[in-house]
Amino acid sequence: MTASLYIHIPFCAGVCDYCDFYSIPVSPKDLRLSAYIDQILEDVKFVLDKFNINYIPTVYIGGGTPSILGASLISRLVYVLKQSWGDKPPIEITIEANPESCDEAFLIACRDSGVNRLSLGVQSFHEASRKAIGRIGEGKLLMERLKMLSKIFPQSFSVDLISGLPLQDEKILLKDIEKVLAYDPAHVSLYSLTLEPDTPLGKRFAKGQVLIQDKDEADNLWIKGRDLLEKSGYRQYEVSNFCINRKESLHNLRYWYMENWIGLGPAASGTIINDEEARGWRFTYTPDIDLWFEKKNRTIEELDNLTLIKESLLMGFRLLKGPDESLFQRRFKKEIEDFIPKTIKKWRNRALFQEDILALTSSGLLLLNSFLIEAFQELDINYIS
């Protein structure tokens, strides 16, 4: 079986006020970091054997903040992982990093151990916006890290940016993008700020202590950022992702095409699909590191045929190329248009669906949720009948 591997590192130097991911604030000297890697490596061996996985096409080490592991632990992690894939290594190994813990020793250790793609969380250079969301590190440090990255991972690194931040306007966002592009990244992720009610930022907003742009203003700001990226040669290939020279995130493409992946670590999940039966299983670890160490926190959910169809459309239509039509037909024994013909026709008539392929236009992607609601309503009718 072929399956990608996601390893979650749930540790951070500090938790940003907008973040609702499971993360644990630690110092780089925390003894749990080493113990965590020991346990992860045991789990990798276990799941590869359990599912008889003989090829891992992509590996993604995310978080949290994986760079808080430091040079020594990341070298050890990747070195031992290499023993799992023998003479057929993954085509892509990605690791996430934040500027405050992403020093030269860490970057060199990543490169020398076999990591070939690094994703840096910048979010914004604007100091007032960074402080408003509790982001660690100053703009000067970001520039230093980007310069370093451009030398150690030339044209093989990605940068994350966020639009719609407090105190951010069009001029600030476009300036952020221009600063990033000066270092020639291969890939840029431009996300719109999502305000989760249980986060510190969400609670401050509810009390009127911080101002956030309304949806129309936030959407227009993101579109300005998108336009600048495309004008600069970065092709949009997914809702929030842009690249040059066909440098898409291969690991994330496997999620969007609903191909097998294994997730390890608290709050991680994995999905294994039986194509012949068109059913799947999702393995999820609850966000509790103590239970994870005790091996008591994994749940298993069966994905029936209808659920799997919906997830395939949900993920696939995030892409400007749309879902993998051949995989969909092979897996479900029907074409996508057999399930949602009226929705596709309606959105084509609105010039929001591409003519030559089953995919939304760039403008249509801005209305993805509305499209999916209509598609799922039609799917429920056609599936039952």
N, C-alpha and C positions, 0 to 999 in steps of 0.2 A: 504494500500500500504506500501511496505517496501522501505526505502531509507536511505542511509548513509548521514551524515551531515559534510560538510566542512565549517569551519569558518575562514575567512581570517583576520589576524591582520596586517594591512599595515604599521606598525610603526617599525622603527629601530633606534638604537643609532647612527649608521652611515651606509652609503650605500657602499658596496664593489665595487671595480672598474670593476669587471666582471659581475655584476648583472644587468639584464634587467627587473627584476620584479618590479612591482609598489610598491614603499615604500616611506615613509615620515620620514625624520630624526627628532626625538623628544627627549626630556629628559624624564626620568621617572615621572617627576612632571607635565607634560603637561596635562592640563585640558581636552583635547580632548580624552584622553584615557578612562576616566570614561564615558564621553558622548557617546563615541563609543560603549562601552559595553551596555549601556542603549538601544541604537538603535538596536544593534545586537539581544538582547534578545526579543525586540518587533518583529523583523523580523522572528526570529525562530518560535514564536507562530503563526505568520501570515502564513508562508509557510506550516507548519505542518497541519494547518486547511485547507488551500487552496487545498492541494493535498491529504488530508485525509490520512496522513501518520500515521500509527498505530504502526510501529516498526522501530527503528533506530539501525541497527546492529553495526555500527561503527561511531565514531566521530573523526575528525582530526582538530586540531586547529593549523594553519600554518601561514606563513608570508612571508616577514617581519620577525619580531622577537617577537613572543608571550610572551617570558619571560620578555620583557620590561614592561609588565602589572604589574609585582610584585605580591607578595603573596596575598594581599587583593583582588585585582581585579580578579585574576584567580580563587580564592576561590568562589567569588560571581558569576562569570560566570558559573562555573561548577555546583554550588549549584542550581542555577535557572534552568539550563538545565535539571538537574535531575527530576524536576517537570514535564518535558515534556514526560518522558518515564515511569513514574509510577513504577509498580512492575516488569517490564521486561527491565532491563538496557542493554545498549550496551555491547557487549563482548570485545570491545576494544575502549579505549579513549586515543588518542595520542596528545601530545603537542610538538611543536618544541621549542628549546631554543638555545641561544648563550651563550658562557662562560661568557662574561662581565656582563650579567644581570641574570645569572642563579645561584643565591646564595642559601645557605642552607634553608633559610626561604621560598623561592619560591618552591624549590623541595619538601619540607615537605608539603607545602600547596597543591601542585599538588597531591601528594600521598594521603593525608588525605581527599581530596575532591572527589577522585575516579578516577583520571587519572592513568592508569595502563601501559602506555608506553610513554617514553620520547625520543625524537630524538635531539641529540646534534650536532650542526654544528662546527666541528673541522677544517676541510679542510686540514690543515697541521700544524705541529709543527715548521717547518723550518722558522726561523725569516725572512730571506731575501726574501723568497717566499711570506710570509704573507705581508710584507711591499710592495712588488711589486704589490699586488692586492688590497692594501688599507684595509687589514683585521685588525679589532680592536682586541686588547688583545695579550698577549705574551704567549710563550710556557709554562712557569711556571704556569700561571693561568689555562691553559688547563688541566694540570696534576692534579691540585687541584680539578677542577670540575669533572674530571673523577673519581677520588678517592671518592668524595662525592656521585656521581651517583651510583657507584658500591655498596655503603652501603644503599642508600635510595631506589634505583630501581634495586636490584640485579637481573641480567640476564633478565631484562625487559627494557633495553634501547638500542637505536640505535645510531650509530655514522656516520656522513657524512665525507668523505674524497674526495679530488680532485687530479687527476693525470694530468700531462701535464702543471703544473704551471710554470711560469717563474723561472729560476734558480733551478729547481728541476731535479734531475737525478734519476736513478734506486736506488742507495744507499739511497738517502733521502726518496724516496717514501716507500721503504721497511721498513726503520727505523720508519717512521710514522705509518705504519700498525702494526709493532711489539709493539710500544708504546701503541696503542689503544687496541690491543688484551690482553695486560697485565692486563687490567681491566675487562676482561670477558664480553664484550657486547653480547647481544643476536643477534644483527643484525648490519651489516655494509653496507653502501651504498658507492660504489666507482665510482665516476663520472669522465668522461673525461672533461677537461676544454673546454667549448664552447665559442668561441670568437665572441661576437656580435658587429657589426660595430659601433653602436650608443652608446656603453658604453665607459666610460673613458679609460678602458684597450684597447678596440678595436681602439679607436682614437689614443692612444699612439703607438699601433702596426703599424697602417697605416703610422704614421710619422717616423717609424724606431726608436722609443725611447725605445722600449722593445722587447726582443727576445722571441718568442714562438716556441716550437718544431714543425717541419712539421708533417703532418698527420701520415706518416709511423712511425716516431720516437715516437709520442704520443701514437699510437696504440700499439706499442711494449712495451712501458712503462706500459700501462694499463694492458696488458696481464701478465707482470711480477707481478703486484699487485694482479691480479686475481689468479694466480697460488699460490702465498703465502697464500692467504685467503683460498683457497681450501685445500692446504696442511695442514693448521691449523684447518681444520674441518668445515669451513664455506662453506655451499653448495650454489652455484649460483642457484637462482630460477628465476631471471629476468635479463635483460640486465646489470643493474648496481647494483643489490642487492643480498646480501648474508646473510645467517643466520645459526644458530645452533639450534638443538632441535625443529625444525618445527616452528620457531618463525618468520614466514613471517609477513609482514605488511598486516593485514587483510583488512584495509581500502584501501590501494593501490591495492590490489587484486580485489576489487570491480570495480575500474577504469579499470583495465586490462581485466576483464571479461565483461565490459560494462554493469554493473548493475546500478540501479538508485542511483543517489546522488543529494543532494541539496547543492549549494554553496552560501555563504552569505558574503557580504563585497565587496568593490570596487576591481575590477579585478578578482573577483571570478566567477565561472560558475557552472552550474548544468545541469544534463541531466536526463530527465524522458522518459522512453520508454514504449510504448504500445506493449506488446509482441504479442497480437492477430492480430494487424494490421501491425506489424513490421515497425513501424514509431516511431520517437522520437522528442522531443523538447529540445532545449538547451537555457538556460536562462543565460545571461552574463551581468555582471555589468562592465561598462566602468571604467577605472582607474582614477577616479576623486572623491576624498572624499567629496568635497563640493556638487557635484551633487548627490552623494550617500545620504548625509544627507537630501537633498531636495527631495529624492525619484524620481529623474528624469533620472536615468541612466541605466535602465535595457532594454536590447534588447532580443527578442525572435526569434530563428531560428528553422525552421522545418527541421528535418532530414528525408529525404525520404528513401525508402527501400534500394536503391543502396548505398546511403551515409552511412547508418547504417551498411550495410554489410562490406563496406570498413573500417569503424572505428572499427568494431569488429575484423577484421583481423589485422589491424594496431596495436591495443592494445594487442590482444590475442597472437600474435606471438612474442611479447616481452618476453613472459614467456617460460621457458625451458620445461614446460608441454604443451605449446601451448594453443590455445583458448579452451573455454569450449564447447566441441563438442555437448553435449546434449542440452545446452542452445541455441547454434547456430541452430541446427536442429529444435528445438521447435519454435524458433522465425521466421526462414526464410523458414521452410518447405522443406529444402534441406540440403544435407551434404556439408561440406566445399569442399570436393573433386569434387563435381558436378560443382563447379565454377572455380577451378584452378587445374585441373588434370595434365596438361602438366607441369606447374611450379613445382608442388610437385614431379613429376617423375624426372624432370631434376635435381632438387636439391638433391634428393635421390641418383641419379646416381653419383653426385659429392661428396657424403658422407657428405653433409651439412644438411641433413634432416633425422630425426630419422626414424627407420624402423617400430617401433611398435606403435608409436603415431604420430598425426599430429602436429609436432613441429620441429623447427630447432635444430641442435646440438649446443653445446657450441661454436664451431668454426663458425657455421652458423649464430649465433647471431651477430657476428662481422660484418657480411655482411647484416644485417637486411634491410637496406634501398634498397639495390640492389634486394633482394628477393621481397620486397613489390612493387617495380616498375614493376617487371615482373608479379607478381600476379595480380596487378590492371589492367595491359594491357590485360591480359587474361580474367579477370573478366568482363571488359567492353564488350569484344566480346561475351562471353558466356551469359552475362546478357541480352544483346540486342536480341540475337538469342533465 
